[in-house]
């Protein structure tokens, strides 16, 4: 298993997927926090349904 994880191709794709998930989580967190930009919170697009 250790030899498999140390292959250059597997390392490259593992780092790529890991960074992609990390950046996606950061963007989702920032969008979530942006919702609370004012004192009574932002309006959500589907509140009227």
N, C-alpha and C positions, 0 to 999 in steps of 0.2 A: 504494500500500500504506500509506503514511504517513497519508494522508487517511482511509483505512478504519479504522485503529487509533485515530485521534483522535475518532471519532464517539462521542457520549456513551453510547449503548446498548452498543457494543462494549467501551468502557472499563469500564463498570459490570460487565458479565458477566465480563470478564477479571479484574478485581480480585476479584470474588466467587469465581470458581473458584480463583484463586491462593491466596486466604486459606483457602478450604475445604481445599485440599490441604495447605497449611502446617499448619493446626490438626490435620488427620487424622494427619500425620506426627509431630507432637508427641505426640499421644495414644498412637500406636503405640509411640513410643520410651519413653514413661513406663510403659506396660504391660510392655514388654520389660524395662526396668530394675527394675520392681517384682518381677519374677521372681527377681531376685538379692537379695532383702531380707534373707536370713540367710546364714550362712556356707556351708551346703551347698546353697543354692539352693532355690527352691520346687519343689513337685511339680506336674507337668503333668497335666491331667485325663485324658489318653489314655495315660499311661505303662503302665497295666495291660493294654492291648490288644496 
